[in-house]
Amino acid sequence: MSFLFRVFVILLFVTPRVSLASFTTRTYTFSTTSSATDSVGEPVSAQAIFHITADSMVVTLVNEQKDITSVGQNISSLYFTVNDCGSIFSLGGSTGNLVSVGSGGKIDSSSESNSLDHWQSGQSGGQLYLNDLAGGGSPDQTIIGPQNGEGDYSTVNHSIYDNAPHNPFVQNEATFTYKFPPGELSENTKISKVTIGFGTQAGCNQSTYLSSARIPAPGSLPLFLIGLIPLLGNSLRKRRTYSGSASEKSRNILSASSGSSLQMACPT
């Protein structure tokens, strides 16, 4: 048994113990159903993606609705529950690309990677929330869907274009990063009771969505084992190639030295 094969076997047995400890990164995705609408029947399509590590949680809100008509289809809040953690946390930062939509849905201005200062974070009724409407003032920085093929929003009405209180908008997606004390988040941490809000009126057009399956990120040891597989296969092929008898190997060497082609002996 080759040294490489012995190493592979040993690591294969210890992987269940070590790799479980290394699964500290998980992703939960919550999506709208295909029939989701706002209060006036306009379609909405959104995702809330939670990326959890040992001491942080990155929340990405994505508005996937194409050909948006009104601001009622824009994302304006998110409520969710994080189990198995305390109340000590902080919003480490937020970012998104801002766009101002003018007459005819044309983009008047755009600015990348802005801090979203109009979005507020806090706790209410045992839930965490991200809310664009909690800070008062003009309901700007709601998350609008993607541009059309011409690079504008030609389908929107006056609740979006040339509407000063609602401009600018976060284009397509916004990212929020929570920081937790070391050890606060664990393998038992789960996200549940996710509610996404749409529009510019607090408490209006809120919908709750089910989670997709949790997606763990593989630890370094499983990746290392995967990398060993081709090396192991190569090693085994070499063992088979040279496993012929000593006399067969000698004949092959002599044949090669006399000018004929070298043919390796294979086991029968």
C-alpha positions as CSV (number, residue, x, y, z in Angstrom):
1,M,0.0,0.0,0.0
2,S,1.5,3.3,-1.1
3,F,2.2,6.2,1.3
4,L,-0.3,8.4,-0.5
5,F,-3.0,5.8,-0.3
6,R,-2.5,5.4,3.5
7,V,-2.7,9.1,4.0
8,F,-6.0,9.2,2.0
9,V,-7.5,6.4,4.1
10,I,-6.5,8.1,7.4
11,L,-8.0,11.4,6.4
12,L,-11.1,9.8,5.1
13,F,-11.8,8.4,8.6
14,V,-11.1,11.7,10.4
15,T,-13.0,13.9,8.0
16,P,-16.5,13.4,9.6
17,R,-15.1,14.8,12.9
18,V,-13.0,17.6,11.6
19,S,-15.1,18.8,8.7
20,L,-18.2,19.3,10.8
21,A,-16.3,21.8,12.9
22,S,-15.2,23.6,9.7
23,F,-18.7,24.1,8.4
24,T,-19.0,27.6,9.9
25,T,-20.3,29.3,6.8
26,R,-23.9,28.8,5.7
27,T,-26.2,30.5,3.2
28,Y,-30.0,30.7,3.5
29,T,-32.1,32.0,0.6
30,F,-35.7,33.2,0.9
31,S,-37.6,33.9,-2.3
32,T,-41.0,35.1,-3.4
33,T,-43.4,32.8,-5.1
34,S,-44.1,33.1,-8.8
35,S,-47.6,34.5,-8.1
36,A,-46.6,37.2,-5.5
37,T,-48.1,40.6,-5.9
38,D,-48.4,43.9,-4.1
39,S,-51.7,45.3,-2.8
40,V,-52.9,46.5,-6.2
41,G,-52.0,43.2,-8.0
42,E,-48.7,44.3,-9.5
43,P,-46.1,41.4,-9.6
44,V,-43.2,41.4,-7.1
45,S,-40.1,39.2,-7.2
46,A,-37.5,39.3,-4.5
47,Q,-34.8,37.4,-2.6
48,A,-33.4,37.8,0.8
49,I,-30.0,36.0,1.1
50,F,-28.3,35.4,4.5
51,H,-24.6,34.5,4.5
52,I,-23.5,33.5,8.0
53,T,-20.0,33.1,9.2
54,A,-18.6,32.7,12.8
55,D,-18.9,36.3,13.7
56,S,-20.9,38.0,11.0
57,M,-24.1,37.9,8.9
58,V,-24.3,39.4,5.5
59,V,-27.8,40.1,4.3
60,T,-28.4,40.8,0.6
61,L,-31.8,42.0,-0.6
62,V,-32.4,41.6,-4.3
63,N,-35.3,43.0,-6.3
64,E,-35.6,40.7,-9.3
65,Q,-38.8,42.2,-10.7
66,K,-38.4,43.2,-14.4
67,D,-40.4,46.0,-16.1
68,I,-41.4,47.7,-12.8
69,T,-44.4,50.0,-13.0
70,S,-44.7,51.7,-9.6
71,V,-42.8,52.3,-6.4
72,G,-45.2,49.8,-4.8
73,Q,-43.0,47.0,-6.3
74,N,-39.8,48.3,-4.7
75,I,-38.4,46.6,-1.6
76,S,-38.5,48.8,1.5
77,S,-38.1,46.5,4.6
78,L,-37.1,43.1,5.9
79,Y,-38.0,41.4,9.1
80,F,-36.4,38.1,10.2
81,T,-35.6,36.0,13.3
82,V,-32.1,34.6,14.2
83,N,-32.4,31.8,16.7
84,D,-29.7,30.7,19.1
85,C,-28.1,34.1,19.5
86,G,-28.3,37.0,22.0
87,S,-29.2,40.6,21.4
88,I,-25.7,41.9,21.1
89,F,-25.0,42.8,17.5
90,S,-24.3,45.8,15.4
91,L,-24.9,46.8,11.8
92,G,-21.4,47.0,10.5
93,G,-22.2,48.6,7.2
94,S,-24.5,48.8,4.2
95,T,-23.9,49.4,0.5
96,G,-25.8,49.7,-2.8
97,N,-25.7,51.6,-6.1
98,L,-28.0,54.6,-6.2
99,V,-29.8,55.8,-9.3
100,S,-32.1,58.8,-9.9
101,V,-34.8,58.1,-12.5
102,G,-36.0,61.1,-14.6
103,S,-38.5,61.8,-17.3
104,G,-39.4,58.8,-19.4
105,G,-37.6,56.4,-17.1
106,K,-34.2,57.6,-18.1
107,I,-31.5,57.5,-15.5
108,D,-30.5,61.1,-14.6
109,S,-27.6,60.1,-12.4
110,S,-26.0,57.1,-10.8
111,S,-23.5,56.5,-8.0
112,E,-21.9,53.2,-7.0
113,S,-21.1,51.6,-3.6
114,N,-23.0,54.1,-1.4
115,S,-23.7,53.7,2.3
116,L,-27.4,53.4,2.6
117,D,-28.0,55.9,5.5
118,H,-31.8,55.9,5.1
119,W,-32.1,52.3,6.1
120,Q,-32.5,51.7,9.8
121,S,-31.7,48.5,11.8
122,G,-33.1,47.4,15.1
123,Q,-35.3,44.9,16.9
124,S,-39.1,44.7,17.3
125,G,-41.1,41.9,18.8
126,G,-38.1,39.6,19.0
127,Q,-37.2,40.1,15.4
128,L,-34.4,42.0,13.7
129,Y,-35.4,44.4,11.0
130,L,-33.9,46.5,8.2
131,N,-36.3,49.3,7.3
132,D,-36.1,52.1,4.8
133,L,-39.2,53.7,6.2
134,A,-38.4,53.7,9.9
135,G,-36.2,56.8,9.8
136,G,-39.0,59.2,8.7
137,G,-38.6,61.9,6.0
138,S,-38.8,61.1,2.3
139,P,-39.2,57.4,1.4
140,D,-36.1,57.3,-0.8
141,Q,-33.6,54.5,-1.2
142,T,-36.2,51.8,-1.8
143,I,-34.8,48.9,-3.9
144,I,-35.9,49.0,-7.5
145,G,-35.7,46.1,-10.0
146,P,-33.2,45.7,-12.9
147,Q,-33.0,48.1,-15.9
148,N,-34.5,47.0,-19.2
149,G,-32.4,46.1,-22.3
150,E,-32.0,49.8,-23.2
151,G,-30.5,50.6,-19.8
152,D,-33.5,52.6,-18.4
153,Y,-36.9,52.2,-16.7
154,S,-39.3,53.0,-19.6
155,T,-42.2,51.1,-18.0
156,V,-42.4,53.1,-14.7
157,N,-45.1,55.6,-13.8
158,H,-44.8,59.0,-12.0
159,S,-44.5,57.3,-8.6
160,I,-40.9,56.7,-9.7
161,Y,-39.8,59.0,-12.6
162,D,-39.3,62.7,-11.7
163,N,-40.6,61.9,-8.2
164,A,-38.3,63.9,-5.9
165,P,-39.4,62.3,-2.5
166,H,-38.8,58.8,-3.9
167,N,-35.5,59.4,-5.6
168,P,-32.8,58.1,-5.5
169,F,-33.4,54.4,-5.6
170,V,-31.1,51.5,-4.7
171,Q,-30.5,49.7,-8.0
172,N,-31.4,46.0,-8.0
173,E,-29.7,44.9,-4.7
174,A,-28.5,46.2,-1.3
175,T,-26.1,44.5,1.1
176,F,-26.1,44.8,4.9
177,T,-23.4,43.4,7.2
178,Y,-24.1,42.5,10.9
179,K,-21.3,42.0,13.3
180,F,-21.7,39.6,16.3
181,P,-19.3,38.8,19.2
182,P,-17.1,35.8,18.6
183,G,-18.9,32.6,19.4
184,E,-22.4,34.2,19.3
185,L,-23.3,32.5,16.1
186,S,-23.0,28.7,15.9
187,E,-23.9,25.7,13.8
188,N,-27.3,25.8,15.4
189,T,-28.0,29.4,14.2
190,K,-30.9,29.5,11.8
191,I,-32.9,32.2,10.0
192,S,-36.7,32.1,10.1
193,K,-39.9,34.2,10.0
194,V,-38.6,36.2,7.1
195,T,-40.9,39.0,5.9
196,I,-40.2,41.3,3.0
197,G,-42.0,44.7,2.7
198,F,-42.7,46.6,-0.5
199,G,-43.8,50.2,-1.2
200,T,-43.5,53.4,0.7
201,Q,-46.1,52.9,3.4
202,A,-45.0,51.2,6.5
203,G,-46.8,47.9,7.2
204,C,-48.2,47.7,3.6
205,N,-47.5,45.0,1.1
206,Q,-45.6,42.8,3.5
207,S,-45.2,39.1,2.6
208,T,-43.6,36.1,4.4
209,Y,-41.5,33.7,2.4
210,L,-40.3,30.1,3.0
211,S,-36.6,29.3,3.1
212,S,-34.7,27.2,0.6
213,A,-32.4,24.5,1.9
214,R,-29.4,25.6,3.9
215,I,-26.2,25.6,1.8
216,P,-23.1,24.9,3.8
217,A,-19.7,26.0,2.5
218,P,-17.2,23.1,2.4
219,G,-14.3,23.2,4.9
220,S,-10.7,23.1,3.8
221,L,-10.2,19.5,4.6
222,P,-12.9,18.1,2.3
223,L,-11.4,20.3,-0.5
224,F,-8.0,18.9,0.3
225,L,-9.3,15.3,0.0
226,I,-11.0,16.1,-3.3
227,G,-7.6,17.4,-4.5
228,L,-6.0,14.1,-3.5
229,I,-8.3,12.0,-5.6
230,P,-6.5,12.6,-9.0
231,L,-3.1,12.1,-7.3
232,L,-4.3,8.9,-5.8
233,G,-5.6,7.7,-9.1
234,N,-2.3,8.5,-10.8
235,S,-0.4,6.6,-8.1
236,L,-2.6,3.5,-8.5
237,R,-2.2,3.6,-12.3
238,K,1.6,3.6,-11.8
239,R,1.4,0.6,-9.5
240,R,-0.6,-1.3,-12.1
241,T,1.7,-0.3,-14.9
242,Y,4.9,-1.5,-13.2
243,S,3.4,-4.6,-11.5
244,G,4.7,-7.1,-14.1
245,S,7.4,-9.7,-13.3
246,A,11.0,-8.7,-13.2
247,S,11.7,-10.8,-16.3
248,E,8.9,-9.0,-18.2
249,K,10.3,-5.6,-17.2
250,S,13.8,-6.7,-18.3
251,R,12.5,-7.8,-21.7
252,N,10.8,-4.5,-22.2
253,I,13.9,-2.5,-21.3
254,L,16.0,-4.6,-23.7
255,S,13.4,-4.2,-26.4
256,A,13.4,-0.4,-26.0
257,S,17.2,-0.3,-26.1
258,S,17.3,-2.2,-29.4
259,G,15.2,0.4,-31.1
260,S,11.7,-1.1,-30.8
261,S,8.8,0.7,-29.1
262,L,8.4,0.3,-25.3
263,Q,5.3,-1.6,-24.2
264,M,4.5,-1.7,-20.5
265,A,3.5,-5.0,-19.0
266,C,0.0,-4.9,-17.4
267,P,-1.2,-7.4,-14.8
268,T,-3.5,-10.1,-16.1
